[in-house]
Amino acid sequence: MFRNKKILAIIPARGGSKSIPKKNIVPLAGKPLIAWTIQAALKSKYIDKVAVSSDSDEILSIGKQYGAQPVKRPAHLATDKAPPEPIVYHTLNHLKKEKYIPEILIYLQPTSPLRTSKDIDEAFNKFFKSKATAAISVYELDKKYLKAFLVNKDGFLKGSVNDEYPFMNRQMLPSIYMPNGAIYIITRKAFIKFGRLLSDKTIPYIMPTEKNLDLDTLQDLYELRKYFRKSK
């Protein structure tokens, strides 16, 4: 907790996966994938409750085994097209029945196992020191991407951001950032107001490139397992 504010971690982990069967509980360095995120959340000095939202009883059982509260998610919120916001609303409503109403939320995808409790706490430290109502973990991209063009409906090139950036020296371009899916922090009030994990006062938590691997393909799983072997 921070200044007596309840902080809830929500870990979304649906049972289905097209790329890797049972992806969220696939073995990784001796543990199910989701265990790495649950344990990182539980080790945080700020988070006081960790909830796993899933349509899979097997995943919920594993989540409970590692110390998270299971929240059974309905099937219509467990498709590969389901956005995160309804999952957050469902979890909040479920816990509200137990009279648990958090002031701050942190959304942690289990496909980012390289994110540690230190990353979580550093993100919270930056968040609490700011006047922000949300924070998102990101990594810096090469500025050259601001020089990109789009093709408009008439078949003509148009600058993806504006028509000046494609012709500017790279040094003159602003820094740009890509979310890595590891950490989303937002106050409950801001989430309800905006209906998304982004508010009008969102700050970046910049993470190093080596922590950006988001498990999506078998190649990603191979890279993660290689990373853990080397780290041991």
N, C-alpha and C positions, 0 to 999 in steps of 0.2 A: 504494500500500500504506500501511498504518498500523501502526506497530510490528511490522513484518514479517508482518502478516496479509494473506493473499491476499484480494482483493475482486473478485468476479465480477459483471458486469452481464449480465442476461438480458433480451433484447428479443424478445418474442413477436410473430410476424407471419405469421399464416396467409394462404394465398392467396385463399380465398373471402371474399366480402363481398356481402351482399344489398343494402345501402344504396348503396354506391359500388363499382363494379367495380374490382378491384385496388386497394382503398383504401390499403393500406400502402405502395404505391409510386406513388400518384397524384402528379403534379407539383405542387410548392409552392415558389414563388419560385426556380425554376431547379434544384430538386433533387427527387429522390423523397422522399416524406414520411418514410420510415424514416431517411433520411440525417441529418435534423436530430437525431434521438435518438442515432444512432450517434456523430455528431461531438461532441455534448454529453458523452456518456459517455467518449469517448477524450480529451477535454480535461480531464476531472476529474483532480485531483492524487492521488486515492485509488484509482481503479479501475485494475486492472492487466490485466484481460482483459474483452473485450466479445464476447458470443455472441449470434447471431441464431438463434432457433428457428423453423423454418418447414417446411411441407409443400411449398412452392413452390420449384422450382429457380431460377426467375427472381428471386425475392426473395433467396434465398441467394446467388446470384451478385452481385446489387447490394450486399448486405450485405458480402460479401468485398471488393468493389471499394472500399467506403468504410472498410475496415479492421477489420471484425468477423469473428469465426470462425463459419462456417456450421455449424449443427447440424440435420440433416434430421429432421423430426418425422413420426411415423407418422400416417396419415390419421385414425385414431380419436381423436387428440389435436388435430385441426384442425377440429373442428366448431364451429358458433356457440354450442354449449352446453358446450363443454369449459372447465372451470375452470382457473385458473392453476396450481394446485398440481401436478397431474400433469406439466405442461410443465416446471416447475422440477425435479421429480424426474428426468424424462427427460434434461434438460440436464446435471444433476449426474452422473448415471450415465454419460452419454456422455463427459464430460470426465474422469471417474475412470479410464476406460480409458487415457487419455493421462497418467495420474498427476498430474492437476491437481485438487487438493481445496481449495476456498476456505474461509476461515473466515467470511466475510461475503458476503451476497448483496444485490444491488439489482435490483429488477424494474422495468423502464422500458417502458411501453407507447408504441409509436410514434405513437399517436393524440394524444399530448400534445406537439406540436412547440414550444410556447412555453416549455417547461421547458429551462433552459440549464445549462451546466456550473457556473455560479455557484450556481444553485439546488441542484444535486446536492451540491456541496462544502459549502454552508451546512447542508444537511440532515445530511451526515456530521459536520460540526463539532458540531452540536447533539447528535447521537447519541453521539459519542465522549466528550463532556463529561458525559453522563448515565450512569445505571446501567441504562439500558434495554437490551433485547435486540431491539427493533424500533422502526421509525419509519415513519410514513405521512404523506404530504403531504395537507393538508386546507385548506379555507377556512371562514370563519365564516359561519354562517347566522343569519338573523333569529330572535331568541328566541321570536317569536310562534308558531313551529311547535310549540313544546312545549305550546301551548294546544290542540292538535288533539285531536279525538275519533275513536274507532273505534266501529263498530257490532258488538256481540258476537253470538254465535250465537242469542241470543233476540231480537235486533232492537233492543236498548237501547244508548244511548250510554255509552261508557266512555273515560276519558282515555287517550290513546295511551301516555303514560308512567305517570301516576297521576291520581287524581281531584282533586288539589290544584292542579296547574299551570294548568288552564284558567281558574281564578279568581284567580290571582296577578297582581300588577302586573308588567309586563314587566321593570322594573328589578330585581326580586327573583329573576327566573329565572336559572338558570346558563347559561353560554355553551355553544353547541352547534356542532359542526363536521361537515362533509361531506367525505369523501375526493374528491379530484379526479382520481385515477388516474395522476398524474404520477410519483410516487416511492414505492416500497415498499422499505425496508431491513430486513433481518433477519439475525441470525447463523444460520449453517448448523445449529448445534446446536438453536437454538430452533425453526427451521423443521421439523426432523426430529421434535422433541419434540411440537409442537402440530399439525403437518401442515397449516399454513396460513401466510399472510403476516402474521398477527396473533399476538403472544405475550401473556403475562400482564403484560409490562412494555413497553408500546408508547407512545412519545411522539409528539405531533403536530409536524409541520413545517408551519407556517402560511404559505400562499402568498397573494399578492394576487389579488383577484378577476379582474383582467384576464388572468391566466395560466391560468385554469381551463378554457379552451375545449378540449373533448375531441372530436376529429373523429368524428362518427357519421353525420351526414346531409349532403346537398348544401348545405343552408343553413349548416352549420358550415364546410364547405369555402369557401363564399363569404365568410364572416366572417373566416376565417384569411387568405385571399388579400388581403382588404381591409386586414387588420392589417399584413401584410408590405409592402404597397404604401405604407402610411402610414409605417411604420418606416424605409423607405428614404429 
